[in-house]
Amino acid sequence: MAVSERRGRRGSPAELGQQLVLLLLLGCCCGRIHRLVLTGEKRPSIQLNSFGFYTNGSLEVDLSLLRLGLQETKEKTPLVGFSLTRIQSGSVRSSSTQDPNDCPLQKNSSNPLVLFLINTKDLQVQVRKYGEQKKLFISPGLLPEMPSEPGLPKPEHTVTPKKDSGTSAALDKAKSKPEVSQGDQQGLTGKDKELVLGLDHHNNSYNFSFHVVIGSRAEEGQYSLSFHNCYNLMRGQEQPFDITVMIREKNPEGFLSASEIPLFKLYMVMSACFLAAGIFWVSVLCKNTYNVFKIHWLMAALAFTKSISLLFHSINYFFINSQGHPIEGLAVMHYVTHLLKGALLFITIALIGSGWAFVKYVLSDKEKNIFGIVIPLQVLANVAYIVIESREEGASDYGIWKEILFLVDLICCGAILFPVVWSIRHLQDASGTDGKVAVNLAKLKLFRHYYVMVICYVYFTRIIAILLQVAVPFQWQWLYQLLVEGSTLAFFVLTGYKFQPAGDNPYLQLPQEDEEDVQMEQVMTDSGFREGLSKVNKTASGRELL
């Protein structure tokens, strides 16, 4: 189980490098069994996790340590606790739209919502349910350890301990207080109104546990679990607190969320597709060795690296589903191949757009600057990806790394377009100066097609895919990964088709001279220095034609 910790001091650059290596080696332990450790935390709301549940799916929460300041225990109204929200399809998480000064634990709601209010004064946890959730069964304690068989305990076994479980002292206090039993919240019926969990207090810290079972199809959906400390809503008056919580989520088929269950097969199939595309590409290169350049072999390496990365990703999901966490060595291999794949992808796109290896072996200063930007940013993006995969969602730096990944990825997508734009401008200028209008128009058309291909690839994998993920129901959100991988495969195939090694490919017939050579040729021609001389043209293969 992965442990996410927040410490007060900052380490040196050497320590940060060591931590990155540890993330790469130990981050693979992160699965669907989570353990979050926060020390000195001041955030009023912490998004712990989000998971899609089917019928008989279960959520277990074990709050083993909660240490608050002294002033929190003097308040009468509980302002500390958990919220379990069912996210509606086509909506954004409520945390991004709600007023940051409002306490989520003090709001009534007609939408499905469960609040766990921690009353440190009476040593009890009040459970309040809102909306229609008749078959959402909540009970104290954790589920008993079961053999590794499909299926979870039946809901009726989790309903029976609702009244007679917990400490006797907590129940006596609950019965003596009318506000706990009356419960005028909407959606509450019968036993749900009186549900009170016991809260233990040891060494100035509190702990309790509970589990939730999805009892019917009406309760299926994407659930979001958050922790709230509304005493820290006032800026400048935040009090640090410590929390240690274990979360275990499970569906009848395993530890994967509803939207992640098909990913094992999806990534396996896409890995086979990229492998087949790579083998076919190598066969094409072997048949046309005369017109093969270094960039062609780089494209083959990209296809095989992408296939291997998807293979390890698929195996990781298989072990997460069966064990709750991946195998360490396989997860490390996935991170390594993912890093190589990301770097190769953007480098290959930029090199094709600049024309390197096809017709020239030296990059211009502007193109070198682009690679000087893209390569470090890709390293940073892959570091952010590893951190996100290895840290818990509730970690204090999780949101920062997620924003870094999104921003860096957009910058890289924009940077790789510049070499293509420069090539298009160069062809437009050359078409009116050297007299070879037809040839230059064919080259210009090819570059414009490639520019549109890159734009479509970025648009589908970054914008359309995100909109699709928000719009579809929770069990169909795996279509996001299908669109991303399908768009990537189509982009690979079209790029290979456009720039395949063939003698009549206009891309392979680009002029050798750069802009300075073109300008020098025009000056020498205008001055009459080259009168009576015939021009010698070089083909891409290096042969001279008079």
C-alpha positions as CSV (number, residue, x, y, z in Angstrom):
1,M,0.0,0.0,0.0
2,A,1.3,3.4,-0.9
3,V,1.9,5.9,1.8
4,S,1.6,9.6,1.0
5,E,3.2,11.9,3.6
6,R,3.4,15.6,4.0
7,R,6.4,16.9,6.0
8,G,7.0,20.4,7.2
9,R,10.6,20.9,5.9
10,R,11.9,20.9,2.3
11,G,14.8,18.7,1.3
12,S,17.9,19.5,-0.7
13,P,18.1,18.8,-4.5
14,A,20.0,15.6,-3.7
15,E,17.3,14.5,-1.4
16,L,14.6,15.4,-3.9
17,G,16.4,13.2,-6.5
18,Q,16.5,10.3,-4.1
19,Q,12.8,10.7,-3.4
20,L,12.1,10.6,-7.2
21,V,14.0,7.3,-7.4
22,L,12.1,6.0,-4.5
23,L,8.8,7.1,-6.2
24,L,9.8,5.1,-9.3
25,L,10.7,2.0,-7.2
26,L,8.0,2.2,-4.6
27,G,5.2,4.0,-6.3
28,C,4.1,0.8,-8.0
29,C,2.7,-0.3,-4.7
30,C,-0.2,2.1,-5.2
31,G,-3.4,0.3,-6.1
32,R,-7.0,0.3,-4.9
33,I,-6.0,-0.3,-1.3
34,H,-4.9,3.1,-0.2
35,R,-3.2,4.4,2.9
36,L,-2.9,8.2,3.4
37,V,-0.8,9.8,6.1
38,L,-0.9,13.6,6.4
39,T,1.0,15.5,9.1
40,G,0.5,19.2,9.9
41,E,-2.3,19.5,7.3
42,K,-4.3,22.7,7.1
43,R,-6.6,22.2,4.1
44,P,-10.3,22.4,5.0
45,S,-11.3,19.8,2.5
46,I,-9.3,16.8,1.2
47,Q,-10.4,14.8,-1.8
48,L,-9.5,11.3,-0.8
49,N,-10.6,9.1,-3.7
50,S,-13.2,8.5,-6.4
51,F,-14.4,5.0,-7.4
52,G,-17.2,3.5,-9.6
53,F,-19.2,0.9,-7.8
54,Y,-21.4,-1.9,-9.1
55,T,-24.0,-3.8,-7.1
56,N,-22.4,-5.6,-4.1
57,G,-19.4,-3.3,-4.3
58,S,-17.9,-2.2,-1.0
59,L,-16.1,0.7,0.5
60,E,-14.1,0.3,3.7
61,V,-12.7,3.2,5.6
62,D,-10.4,2.9,8.7
63,L,-9.5,6.2,10.3
64,S,-6.7,5.0,12.6
65,L,-5.5,8.4,13.7
66,L,-7.1,11.9,13.8
67,R,-5.4,14.5,16.0
68,L,-7.1,17.9,16.2
69,G,-6.3,21.1,18.0
70,L,-7.7,21.8,21.4
71,Q,-10.2,24.4,20.2
72,E,-12.0,22.0,17.9
73,T,-13.2,19.9,20.9
74,K,-15.0,22.9,22.5
75,E,-17.5,23.4,19.7
76,K,-21.1,21.9,20.0
77,T,-21.8,21.4,16.3
78,P,-19.6,18.7,14.6
79,L,-17.6,20.4,11.9
80,V,-15.2,17.5,11.1
81,G,-16.1,14.4,9.2
82,F,-16.3,12.5,5.9
83,S,-18.7,13.0,2.9
84,L,-19.6,10.3,0.4
85,T,-21.1,11.9,-2.7
86,R,-22.4,10.1,-5.8
87,I,-21.3,12.1,-8.8
88,Q,-23.9,12.5,-11.5
89,S,-23.0,11.7,-15.1
90,G,-22.1,14.7,-17.2
91,S,-21.3,16.9,-14.2
92,V,-18.0,18.2,-12.7
93,R,-17.0,17.4,-9.2
94,S,-18.8,19.5,-6.7
95,S,-15.6,20.6,-5.1
96,S,-14.8,22.8,-8.1
97,T,-18.2,24.6,-8.1
98,Q,-19.1,25.0,-4.4
99,D,-18.3,28.1,-2.3
100,P,-15.0,27.6,-0.6
101,N,-16.3,29.3,2.5
102,D,-19.3,27.0,2.9
103,C,-18.9,23.9,5.0
104,P,-20.1,20.7,3.2
105,L,-21.0,19.1,6.5
106,Q,-23.7,21.7,7.2
107,K,-25.7,21.5,4.0
108,N,-28.9,19.7,3.1
109,S,-29.0,18.1,-0.3
110,S,-31.6,16.4,-2.5
111,N,-28.7,14.6,-4.3
112,P,-27.3,11.3,-3.0
113,L,-25.0,12.2,-0.2
114,V,-23.8,10.6,3.1
115,L,-22.2,12.6,5.9
116,F,-20.2,11.1,8.7
117,L,-20.1,13.8,11.4
118,I,-17.4,13.3,14.0
119,N,-18.6,14.5,17.4
120,T,-15.5,14.6,19.6
121,K,-17.4,15.8,22.6
122,D,-19.8,12.9,22.8
123,L,-17.3,10.4,21.2
124,Q,-19.7,9.4,18.4
125,V,-20.0,9.6,14.7
126,Q,-23.4,10.6,13.4
127,V,-24.4,9.2,9.9
128,R,-26.8,11.3,7.8
129,K,-28.1,10.2,4.5
130,Y,-29.6,12.4,1.9
131,G,-31.5,11.6,-1.3
132,E,-32.8,8.2,-2.4
133,Q,-30.4,5.7,-1.1
134,K,-32.5,2.9,0.4
135,K,-30.2,0.1,-0.5
136,L,-26.9,1.8,0.5
137,F,-26.0,-0.2,3.6
138,I,-23.6,1.5,6.1
139,S,-22.2,-0.4,9.1
140,P,-19.4,0.1,11.7
141,G,-16.2,-1.8,11.4
142,L,-14.5,-3.4,8.4
143,L,-15.6,-6.3,6.4
144,P,-14.2,-9.7,7.4
145,E,-11.4,-11.1,5.4
146,M,-12.8,-13.3,2.7
147,P,-11.2,-15.9,0.5
148,S,-10.1,-14.7,-3.0
149,E,-13.4,-15.7,-4.6
150,P,-15.7,-13.6,-6.8
151,G,-18.6,-11.9,-5.1
152,L,-18.8,-10.0,-1.8
153,P,-20.8,-10.5,1.3
154,K,-24.5,-10.2,0.8
155,P,-26.1,-6.9,1.9
156,E,-28.3,-8.5,4.5
157,H,-25.2,-9.5,6.5
158,T,-24.1,-5.8,6.7
159,V,-27.5,-4.4,7.7
160,T,-28.0,-6.5,10.9
161,P,-25.3,-4.8,13.1
162,K,-26.7,-1.3,12.5
163,K,-28.4,-1.0,15.9
164,D,-26.4,-3.3,18.2
165,S,-22.9,-2.6,17.1
166,G,-20.4,0.0,18.4
167,T,-19.5,0.8,21.9
168,S,-22.4,0.6,24.4
169,A,-21.5,4.1,25.8
170,A,-21.8,5.7,22.4
171,L,-25.2,4.1,21.8
172,D,-26.5,5.2,25.2
173,K,-25.6,8.7,24.4
174,A,-27.2,8.5,21.0
175,K,-30.5,7.3,22.5
176,S,-30.5,10.1,25.1
177,K,-30.1,12.8,22.5
178,P,-33.2,13.6,20.5
179,E,-31.4,15.3,17.7
180,V,-29.7,12.1,16.6
181,S,-32.9,10.0,16.5
182,Q,-35.2,12.6,15.0
183,G,-33.2,13.4,11.9
184,D,-35.4,15.6,9.8
185,Q,-33.1,15.2,6.7
186,Q,-34.8,14.1,3.5
187,G,-34.2,10.6,2.3
188,L,-33.8,9.1,5.8
189,T,-36.0,6.2,6.8
190,G,-36.2,4.1,9.9
191,K,-32.9,2.7,11.1
192,D,-30.8,5.1,9.0
193,K,-32.0,8.0,11.2
194,E,-30.6,6.3,14.4
195,L,-27.3,5.1,12.9
196,V,-24.5,6.2,15.2
197,L,-20.9,4.9,15.1
198,G,-18.6,4.7,18.1
199,L,-15.6,7.0,18.3
200,D,-12.5,5.8,20.3
201,H,-10.2,8.3,22.0
202,H,-6.6,7.4,22.8
203,N,-3.6,9.6,23.5
204,N,-5.3,12.7,22.2
205,S,-6.3,11.1,19.0
206,Y,-9.5,9.7,17.6
207,N,-10.2,6.6,15.5
208,F,-13.2,4.7,14.0
209,S,-14.0,2.6,11.0
210,F,-17.0,1.8,8.8
211,H,-17.9,0.1,5.6
212,V,-20.5,0.8,2.9
213,V,-22.1,-1.9,0.6
214,I,-23.9,-1.0,-2.6
215,G,-27.1,-3.1,-2.3
216,S,-28.9,-2.5,-5.6
217,R,-28.5,-1.2,-9.1
218,A,-30.2,2.0,-8.1
219,E,-27.2,2.8,-5.9
220,E,-24.6,2.1,-8.5
221,G,-22.4,5.0,-9.6
222,Q,-19.3,7.0,-9.2
223,Y,-18.7,7.9,-5.6
224,S,-16.3,10.5,-4.2
225,L,-15.0,10.3,-0.7
226,S,-13.7,13.5,1.0
227,F,-12.6,14.6,4.5
228,H,-13.6,18.0,5.8
229,N,-12.3,20.1,8.7
230,C,-14.5,23.2,8.5
231,Y,-12.7,24.8,11.4
232,N,-9.9,25.7,8.8
233,L,-12.3,27.6,6.5
234,M,-11.3,30.9,8.1
235,R,-8.1,32.1,6.4
236,G,-5.3,33.0,8.9
237,Q,-6.9,30.9,11.6
238,E,-6.1,27.4,10.3
239,Q,-5.1,24.8,12.9
240,P,-2.9,21.9,11.7
241,F,-4.2,18.4,12.2
242,D,-2.8,14.9,11.6
243,I,-4.8,12.1,9.9
244,T,-4.0,8.5,8.9
245,V,-6.7,6.7,6.9
246,M,-6.9,3.4,5.1
247,I,-9.4,3.0,2.2
248,R,-10.2,-0.2,0.5
249,E,-12.6,-0.3,-2.5
250,K,-13.8,-3.3,-4.3
251,N,-16.3,-4.5,-6.9
252,P,-17.6,-8.0,-7.3
253,E,-15.0,-8.7,-10.1
254,G,-12.0,-7.2,-8.2
255,F,-10.4,-4.1,-7.0
256,L,-10.8,-2.1,-10.2
257,S,-13.3,0.8,-10.5
258,A,-16.2,0.2,-12.9
259,S,-14.6,2.4,-15.6
260,E,-11.3,0.5,-15.2
261,I,-12.4,-3.1,-15.5
262,P,-12.2,-3.2,-19.4
263,L,-8.8,-1.5,-19.4
264,F,-6.9,-4.8,-19.1
265,K,-8.3,-6.2,-22.3
266,L,-8.2,-2.8,-24.0
267,Y,-4.5,-2.2,-23.4
268,M,-3.7,-5.8,-24.4
269,V,-5.5,-5.4,-27.7
270,M,-4.0,-2.0,-28.4
271,S,-0.5,-3.4,-27.5
272,A,-1.0,-6.1,-30.1
273,C,-2.1,-3.5,-32.7
274,F,0.9,-1.3,-32.2
275,L,3.2,-4.4,-32.3
276,A,1.6,-5.5,-35.6
277,A,2.0,-1.9,-37.0
278,G,5.7,-1.9,-35.9
279,I,6.4,-5.3,-37.5
280,F,4.6,-4.2,-40.8
281,W,6.6,-0.9,-40.7
282,V,9.9,-2.8,-40.4
283,S,9.0,-5.1,-43.3
284,V,8.4,-2.0,-45.4
285,L,11.8,-0.6,-44.4
286,C,13.5,-3.9,-45.3
287,K,11.9,-3.9,-48.8
288,N,12.9,-0.3,-49.5
289,T,16.4,-0.1,-48.0
290,Y,17.5,2.4,-50.8
291,N,15.2,5.1,-49.5
292,V,15.3,4.4,-45.8
293,F,16.6,7.1,-43.4
294,K,17.4,7.2,-39.7
295,I,14.0,8.8,-38.9
296,H,12.3,5.7,-40.3
297,W,14.0,3.5,-37.8
298,L,13.1,6.0,-35.1
299,M,9.5,5.7,-36.0
300,A,9.8,1.9,-35.7
301,A,11.3,2.2,-32.3
302,L,8.4,4.4,-31.2
303,A,5.8,1.8,-32.3
304,F,7.6,-1.0,-30.4
305,T,8.1,1.2,-27.3
306,K,4.4,2.1,-27.3
307,S,3.4,-1.6,-27.6
308,I,5.7,-2.6,-24.7
309,S,4.4,0.3,-22.5
310,L,0.8,-0.8,-23.1
311,L,1.6,-4.4,-22.4
312,F,3.1,-3.5,-19.0
313,H,0.1,-1.2,-18.3
314,S,-2.3,-4.0,-19.1
315,I,-0.5,-6.4,-16.8
316,N,-0.5,-3.8,-14.0
317,Y,-4.3,-3.5,-14.2
318,F,-4.6,-7.3,-14.1
319,F,-2.7,-7.6,-10.8
320,I,-4.4,-4.5,-9.4
321,N,-7.8,-6.1,-10.0
322,S,-6.8,-9.4,-8.4
323,Q,-4.5,-8.2,-5.5
324,G,-5.3,-4.5,-5.0
325,H,-1.8,-3.4,-6.1
326,P,0.5,-4.1,-9.0
327,I,3.8,-6.1,-9.1
328,E,6.7,-3.8,-8.3
329,G,9.0,-4.9,-11.1
330,L,6.3,-4.7,-13.8
331,A,5.2,-1.3,-12.6
332,V,8.7,0.0,-12.8
333,M,9.0,-1.3,-16.3
334,H,5.8,0.4,-17.2
335,Y,7.1,3.8,-15.9
336,V,10.4,3.4,-17.8
337,T,8.7,2.5,-21.1
338,H,6.1,5.2,-20.6
339,L,9.0,7.8,-20.2
340,L,10.8,6.6,-23.3
341,K,7.5,6.5,-25.3
342,G,6.6,10.1,-24.4
343,A,10.1,11.4,-25.3
344,L,10.2,9.5,-28.5
345,L,6.8,10.6,-29.6
346,F,7.4,14.4,-29.4
347,I,10.9,14.1,-30.7
348,T,9.8,12.1,-33.7
349,I,7.0,14.5,-34.6
350,A,9.3,17.5,-34.3
351,L,12.0,15.8,-36.4
352,I,9.6,14.9,-39.2
353,G,8.3,18.4,-39.3
354,S,11.8,19.8,-39.5
355,G,12.9,17.4,-42.2
356,W,15.8,16.0,-40.3
357,A,17.5,12.9,-41.7
358,F,15.4,12.8,-44.8
359,V,17.2,15.7,-46.5
360,K,19.5,17.3,-43.9
361,Y,21.5,16.2,-41.0
362,V,22.0,19.5,-39.2
363,L,19.2,21.3,-37.4
364,S,18.8,25.1,-37.6
365,D,19.2,27.2,-34.5
366,K,15.4,27.6,-34.2
367,E,14.8,23.9,-34.4
368,K,17.5,23.2,-31.8
369,N,15.8,25.6,-29.4
370,I,12.5,23.7,-29.9
371,F,14.2,20.5,-28.9
372,G,15.9,22.2,-26.0
373,I,12.4,23.1,-24.8
374,V,10.5,19.9,-25.6
375,I,13.0,17.3,-24.2
376,P,13.3,18.8,-20.7
377,L,9.5,19.4,-20.6
378,Q,8.9,15.8,-21.5
379,V,11.1,14.7,-18.7
380,L,9.2,16.9,-16.3
381,A,5.8,15.6,-17.7
382,N,6.9,12.0,-17.1
383,V,8.1,12.8,-13.6
384,A,4.7,14.4,-12.9
385,Y,3.0,11.3,-14.3
386,I,5.0,9.0,-12.1
387,V,4.2,11.2,-9.0
388,I,0.5,11.2,-9.8
389,E,0.5,7.4,-10.3
390,S,2.4,6.7,-7.1
391,R,0.8,9.3,-4.7
392,E,-2.6,9.2,-3.2
393,E,-5.3,11.5,-4.4
394,G,-5.5,13.2,-1.0
395,A,-1.8,14.0,-0.8
396,S,-1.1,17.7,-0.5
397,D,1.0,17.9,-3.7
398,Y,-1.2,15.7,-5.8
399,G,-3.1,18.6,-7.3
400,I,0.0,20.6,-8.1
401,W,1.6,17.7,-10.0
402,K,-1.6,17.1,-11.9
403,E,-1.7,20.8,-13.0
404,I,2.0,20.6,-13.9
405,L,1.4,17.5,-16.1
406,F,-1.6,19.2,-17.9
407,L,0.3,22.5,-18.5
408,V,3.6,20.9,-19.6
409,D,1.7,18.6,-22.0
410,L,-0.1,21.5,-23.6
411,I,3.2,23.4,-24.0
412,C,4.8,20.4,-25.7
413,C,1.8,19.9,-28.0
414,G,2.2,23.6,-29.1
415,A,6.0,23.5,-29.4
416,I,6.0,20.6,-31.9
417,L,3.9,22.5,-34.3
418,F,6.5,25.2,-34.9
419,P,8.9,23.1,-37.1
420,V,6.0,22.2,-39.3
421,V,4.9,25.8,-39.6
422,W,8.5,26.9,-40.5
423,S,8.7,24.2,-43.2
424,I,5.4,25.4,-44.7
425,R,6.6,29.0,-44.8
426,H,9.9,28.0,-46.4
427,L,8.1,26.1,-49.1
428,Q,5.7,29.0,-49.7
429,D,8.6,31.3,-50.2
430,A,10.6,28.9,-52.4
431,S,7.7,28.2,-54.7
432,G,7.9,31.7,-56.2
433,T,11.7,32.0,-56.5
434,D,13.2,28.8,-57.9
435,G,10.7,28.2,-60.7
436,K,9.7,24.7,-59.6
437,V,6.1,25.6,-58.8
438,A,4.6,22.1,-59.3
439,V,7.1,20.3,-57.1
440,N,6.9,22.8,-54.3
441,L,3.1,22.8,-54.4
442,A,3.2,19.0,-53.9
443,K,5.6,19.4,-51.0
444,L,3.5,22.2,-49.5
445,K,0.4,20.0,-49.7
446,L,2.1,17.2,-47.9
447,F,3.3,19.5,-45.1
448,R,-0.2,21.0,-44.7
449,H,-1.6,17.5,-44.4
450,Y,0.9,16.6,-41.7
451,Y,0.1,19.9,-39.9
452,V,-3.6,19.0,-39.9
453,M,-2.8,15.5,-38.7
454,V,-0.9,16.8,-35.7
455,I,-3.7,19.3,-34.9
456,C,-6.3,16.5,-35.1
457,Y,-4.2,14.2,-32.9
458,V,-3.7,16.8,-30.2
459,Y,-7.4,17.8,-30.4
460,F,-8.8,14.3,-30.1
461,T,-6.4,13.1,-27.4
462,R,-6.5,16.2,-25.2
463,I,-9.9,17.9,-25.7
464,I,-12.4,15.5,-27.2
465,A,-11.3,12.7,-24.9
466,I,-11.8,14.8,-21.8
467,L,-15.2,16.0,-22.9
468,L,-16.2,12.3,-23.6
469,Q,-15.0,11.3,-20.2
470,V,-17.3,13.9,-18.6
471,A,-20.3,13.2,-20.7
472,V,-20.6,9.4,-20.6
473,P,-21.9,7.4,-17.6
474,F,-19.4,6.1,-15.0
475,Q,-19.2,2.6,-16.4
476,W,-18.4,3.8,-19.9
477,Q,-15.6,6.2,-19.0
478,W,-13.1,3.7,-20.4
479,L,-14.1,5.1,-23.8
480,Y,-11.7,7.9,-22.9
481,Q,-8.7,5.6,-23.1
482,L,-10.1,3.9,-26.2
483,L,-10.3,7.2,-28.0
484,V,-6.8,8.2,-26.9
485,E,-5.2,5.0,-27.9
486,G,-7.3,4.7,-31.1
487,S,-6.4,8.2,-32.1
488,T,-2.7,7.5,-31.4
489,L,-2.8,4.4,-33.6
490,A,-4.5,6.2,-36.4
491,F,-1.9,9.0,-36.2
492,F,1.0,6.5,-36.3
493,V,-0.5,4.7,-39.3
494,L,-1.2,7.9,-41.3
495,T,2.2,9.3,-40.5
496,G,3.9,6.1,-41.8
497,Y,1.7,6.2,-44.9
498,K,2.6,9.8,-45.7
499,F,6.3,9.5,-45.1
500,Q,6.9,5.9,-46.2
501,P,10.3,5.2,-47.9
502,A,9.3,5.5,-51.6
503,G,11.1,7.0,-54.6
504,D,8.1,9.1,-55.6
505,N,7.5,10.5,-52.1
506,P,7.7,14.3,-52.5
507,Y,8.9,14.6,-49.0
508,L,12.1,12.8,-49.9
509,Q,12.8,15.2,-52.7
510,L,13.1,18.4,-50.7
511,P,16.0,20.6,-51.7
512,Q,19.2,20.2,-49.7
513,E,19.9,23.9,-49.3
514,D,18.6,25.9,-46.5
515,E,17.3,29.5,-46.5
516,E,20.8,31.0,-46.7
517,D,21.7,28.9,-49.7
518,V,18.6,29.9,-51.5
519,Q,19.3,33.6,-50.9
520,M,23.0,33.2,-52.0
521,E,21.9,31.4,-55.2
522,Q,19.5,34.2,-56.0
523,V,22.2,36.8,-55.5
524,M,24.7,35.0,-57.7
525,T,22.2,34.5,-60.4
526,D,21.1,38.1,-60.4
527,S,24.8,39.3,-60.6
528,G,25.4,37.2,-63.7
529,F,28.2,35.2,-62.1
530,R,26.6,31.9,-63.0
531,E,25.7,32.6,-66.6
532,G,26.4,29.7,-68.8
533,L,26.6,27.2,-66.0
534,S,24.1,24.4,-65.6
535,K,22.7,23.6,-62.2
536,V,23.4,20.3,-60.5
537,N,20.6,18.8,-58.5
538,K,20.9,16.1,-55.8
539,T,18.3,13.6,-55.0
540,A,17.6,12.3,-51.5
541,S,19.8,9.3,-52.1
542,G,22.8,11.5,-52.9
543,R,23.0,10.7,-56.6
544,E,23.8,13.7,-58.9
545,L,21.7,14.5,-61.9
546,L,22.9,17.0,-64.5
